[in-house]
Amino acid sequence: MHVILANPRGFCAGVNMAIEALETAITAFGTPLYVYHEIVHNRPVVEKFRSRGVVFVDGIDEVPNGGTVMYSAHGVSPAIREASASRNLRAIDATCPLVTKVHMEAIKYAKDGYTIVLIGHEGHDEVIGTIGEVPHAMVLVEDEEDVAALTIPADAKIAFLTQTTLSVYETEGIIKALRVKYPQIVSPAKSDICYATQNRQEAVRELSVEARVVLVLGSQNSSNSKRLEEIALHRGKAARLIDTAAEIRDEWFQPDDTVMITAGASAPEENVQECVEYLKTRFNATVESRVVREEHVSFPLPRELRSLPVLK
């Protein structure tokens, strides 16, 4: 067996920032410490923090008055911020700056009188937060059928934004349908799909050509990880989305397989290495690391944490 280890893979700058922020907050404020929604969409990460006393909540009313709450990397709506303030919570905002960029774009377009079409998945934390910025001016579409069903006037001022964790391939048809139906539609100069999402997708497209099996480390509720699995499946590969090596089944493989391994932007590197070690042990696999694109992006800690004594 031969393993191709894709680069880039795993944690992006936004996830690194959010996890470092939570580690810093635990050191500074102790536990219980509350996080509104999962800090990132990864089951092993969430379970590890939960075992240390972090409480993940789906409602701000679950946080005791005066408590400490961190907003997840996926962002929140103004209503959540207002609810936190009304309960006198110490709020730490670990929203990924690339998600914040989409929020700011939504506010600007709405202020300028545009109707905004958001391309994304209904119910995703990021989508809920983005729509919450300007719910009166935004409509969600998930596919080309949704575009066909839009009843926005043909001559309306209209713009589109995109959930950051979608695939370029997934949005191409939707954007084309929007441009056909509304030739005057505008969008930000730079794509909303984040650099890390695009880079990991590019690595799968390029490197999976050489593999029969593709293992994607990531959770089922991770949008960007699901996209990696879908790209591999679309290319005819036997693709599996797994959280840890414990989910691997030997019957997925042939002894002389070429296996590509990658990881979604919220999946820890330790889980990747466990899979590599499993295949080396069970199938005597050789491992080759392949770099498709370099990444040198980092984000600062949330401003609420930057001046803490623990950082001095």
C-alpha positions in Angstrom: 0.0 0.0 0.0 1.0 3.6 -0.7 -0.4 6.6 1.2 -0.4 10.0 -0.3 -0.7 12.6 2.5 -2.3 15.7 1.1 -1.0 19.2 1.9 -2.6 21.5 2.9 -5.0 19.6 5.2 -6.5 20.0 8.6 -6.8 23.1 10.8 -7.1 26.5 9.0 -6.2 29.8 10.6 -9.8 30.4 11.8 -10.0 27.0 13.6 -6.5 27.5 15.0 -7.5 30.9 16.4 -10.8 29.6 17.9 -9.2 26.6 19.6 -6.3 28.7 21.0 -8.9 31.2 22.2 -10.8 28.5 24.0 -7.6 27.2 25.6 -6.7 30.7 26.7 -10.1 31.4 28.1 -10.0 28.2 30.1 -6.7 29.2 31.6 -7.9 32.7 32.4 -11.4 32.1 33.6 -11.6 28.4 34.5 -14.6 26.2 34.0 -17.5 25.9 33.6 -17.0 28.0 30.5 -19.8 28.1 28.0 -19.5 28.0 24.2 -22.5 29.0 22.0 -22.7 26.1 19.6 -19.7 23.8 18.9 -16.5 25.8 18.9 -15.7 24.0 15.5 -17.6 21.2 13.8 -15.4 18.4 14.9 -16.6 15.7 17.3 -13.2 14.7 18.9 -12.3 18.4 19.5 -15.7 19.1 21.1 -15.5 15.9 23.2 -12.0 16.8 24.4 -13.1 20.3 25.6 -16.3 18.9 27.1 -14.2 16.5 29.2 -12.3 19.6 30.6 -15.5 21.3 31.8 -16.5 23.3 28.7 -20.3 23.4 28.2 -21.6 23.7 24.7 -25.0 25.3 24.5 -27.6 26.0 21.8 -29.3 28.8 23.6 -27.9 31.9 25.4 -30.5 31.4 28.1 -28.5 28.2 29.1 -25.6 30.4 30.2 -26.0 31.6 33.9 -26.3 35.3 34.3 -22.8 36.9 34.6 -21.1 33.8 33.1 -18.5 33.6 30.4 -19.6 32.6 26.9 -17.5 32.2 23.7 -19.1 32.5 20.3 -18.0 29.7 17.9 -15.8 30.2 14.8 -19.0 30.1 12.7 -20.3 33.5 14.0 -23.5 34.6 15.6 -26.3 37.1 14.8 -26.8 40.5 16.5 -29.7 39.0 18.4 -27.4 36.6 20.2 -25.0 39.5 21.1 -27.9 41.5 22.5 -29.1 38.5 24.5 -25.6 38.1 25.9 -25.5 41.7 26.9 -28.9 41.5 28.6 -27.7 38.6 30.7 -24.5 40.5 31.7 -22.3 37.8 30.1 -18.6 38.1 29.5 -18.7 37.4 25.7 -15.6 36.3 23.8 -16.0 36.5 20.0 -14.1 33.7 18.3 -15.8 34.2 14.9 -13.5 33.5 12.0 -12.5 36.8 10.4 -13.5 35.4 7.0 -17.0 34.8 8.3 -17.0 38.3 9.7 -16.1 39.6 6.3 -19.4 38.0 4.9 -21.4 39.6 7.7 -19.9 43.0 6.9 -20.7 42.5 3.2 -24.3 41.7 4.1 -24.7 44.8 6.2 -23.2 47.0 3.4 -25.4 45.6 0.7 -28.5 45.9 2.8 -27.7 49.5 3.7 -27.3 50.2 0.0 -30.8 48.8 -0.8 -29.9 45.5 -2.2 -31.8 42.2 -1.9 -29.1 39.7 -0.9 -29.1 36.0 -2.1 -27.1 33.9 0.3 -25.8 30.6 -1.2 -25.6 28.1 1.7 -27.0 25.2 3.6 -30.1 25.9 5.7 -29.6 25.4 9.4 -25.8 25.7 9.3 -24.5 27.8 12.2 -22.7 30.2 9.8 -25.8 30.7 7.6 -28.0 31.4 10.7 -25.6 34.0 11.9 -25.2 35.7 8.5 -29.0 35.8 7.8 -29.4 37.2 11.4 -27.4 40.4 10.4 -30.1 41.5 7.9 -33.0 39.1 7.8 -35.3 41.6 6.1 -32.9 41.8 3.1 -31.7 38.3 2.6 -33.0 35.1 1.0 -31.3 31.7 1.1 -30.7 29.4 -1.9 -29.2 25.9 -1.7 -29.4 24.8 -5.3 -30.3 25.9 -8.9 -34.0 24.9 -8.2 -34.1 27.4 -5.4 -32.8 30.1 -7.9 -35.5 29.2 -10.4 -38.1 29.6 -7.6 -37.0 33.1 -6.6 -39.6 35.8 -6.9 -37.3 38.8 -6.6 -38.4 41.4 -9.3 -36.3 41.1 -12.5 -35.1 44.7 -12.2 -34.3 44.6 -8.5 -31.0 45.7 -7.0 -29.6 42.3 -6.1 -26.3 40.8 -4.8 -25.2 37.4 -3.8 -22.9 36.1 -0.9 -21.7 32.6 -0.2 -21.2 30.5 2.9 -17.5 30.2 3.4 -17.2 26.4 3.6 -18.9 25.5 0.3 -17.0 24.1 -2.6 -16.3 26.1 -5.7 -17.7 23.3 -7.8 -20.9 23.2 -5.7 -21.5 27.0 -6.2 -20.6 27.3 -9.9 -24.0 26.2 -11.3 -25.9 28.2 -8.7 -24.0 31.4 -9.5 -24.4 30.9 -13.2 -28.2 30.4 -12.8 -28.3 33.6 -10.7 -26.4 35.6 -13.4 -28.7 34.3 -16.1 -31.9 35.2 -14.2 -30.5 38.5 -12.8 -27.8 39.8 -15.2 -27.4 42.9 -13.0 -26.5 40.9 -9.9 -23.3 42.0 -8.1 -21.0 40.2 -5.7 -17.9 41.0 -3.6 -14.7 41.4 -5.6 -13.2 38.4 -3.8 -15.0 35.1 -3.4 -16.5 34.4 0.0 -15.3 30.8 -0.1 -12.4 30.8 2.3 -8.8 30.2 1.2 -8.4 27.0 3.3 -11.6 25.5 1.9 -10.4 26.2 -1.7 -6.9 24.9 -1.0 -8.1 21.6 0.5 -10.5 21.1 -2.3 -7.8 21.7 -4.9 -5.5 19.2 -3.2 -8.3 16.5 -3.4 -9.0 17.3 -7.0 -5.3 17.1 -7.9 -4.1 14.2 -5.8 -7.1 11.9 -5.8 -6.4 11.1 -9.4 -3.6 8.8 -8.3 -5.6 7.0 -5.6 -8.4 4.4 -5.4 -9.4 5.2 -1.8 -9.7 8.6 -0.2 -9.9 9.0 3.5 -11.2 12.4 4.7 -10.7 13.2 8.4 -13.6 15.2 9.6 -17.1 15.1 11.2 -20.4 14.5 9.5 -21.6 18.0 10.5 -18.5 19.7 9.1 -19.6 21.4 5.8 -16.0 21.8 4.5 -15.2 18.1 5.3 -18.3 16.9 3.5 -17.3 18.8 0.5 -13.9 17.1 0.3 -15.7 13.7 0.5 -18.1 14.7 -2.2 -15.3 15.9 -4.6 -13.6 12.5 -4.2 -16.8 10.6 -4.8 -17.5 12.8 -7.8 -14.2 11.7 -9.2 -15.1 8.1 -8.8 -13.0 7.3 -5.8 -14.0 5.2 -2.8 -14.2 8.0 -0.3 -14.8 7.8 3.4 -15.4 10.6 5.9 -14.3 9.5 9.3 -13.5 11.1 12.7 -10.8 8.8 13.9 -8.8 5.7 12.9 -11.2 3.7 15.1 -13.7 3.9 12.2 -11.4 2.4 9.6 -12.5 -1.0 8.2 -9.9 -3.2 6.6 -12.3 -4.4 3.9 -12.2 -0.9 2.4 -8.7 -1.6 1.1 -6.8 -3.8 -1.2 -3.2 -4.7 -0.2 -1.7 -2.8 -3.1 -4.0 0.3 -2.9 -2.9 3.8 -3.3 -4.8 5.7 -0.5 -5.0 9.5 -0.3 -5.5 11.0 3.2 -6.7 14.5 3.8 -8.5 16.4 6.6 -11.2 19.1 6.8 -10.3 22.5 8.2 -11.6 21.5 11.7 -10.0 18.1 12.0 -6.9 17.7 14.3 -3.6 16.5 12.8 -3.3 13.8 15.6 -6.3 12.0 14.0 -4.6 12.1 10.6 -1.4 10.6 12.1 -3.4 7.8 13.8 -4.8 6.8 10.4 -1.4 6.8 8.9 0.0 4.7 11.6 -3.0 2.3 11.3 -2.3 1.8 7.6 1.4 1.4 8.2 0.8 -1.3 10.8 -2.0 -3.2 9.0 -0.9 -2.9 5.4 2.8 -2.0 5.6 2.0 1.2 3.9 4.7 3.6 2.6 3.8 7.3 3.1 4.5 10.2 0.7 3.7 13.8 1.7 2.6 15.9 -1.3 2.2 19.7 -1.2 -0.3 21.3 -3.6 -0.2 24.8 -2.1 1.6 26.6 0.8 -0.4 28.3 3.5 1.0 31.1 5.7 -2.2 32.6 7.2 -2.8 33.4 10.9 -5.4 35.3 12.8 -5.0 37.1 16.2 -6.8 36.0 19.3 -10.2 37.7 19.9 -9.7 41.2 21.3 -11.4 40.2 24.5 -8.4 37.9 25.3 -5.4 39.9 23.9 -4.8 42.0 27.1 -5.3 39.2 29.6 -2.5 38.7 32.2 -2.2 35.1 31.1 -0.8 36.3 27.8 1.8 38.6 29.3 
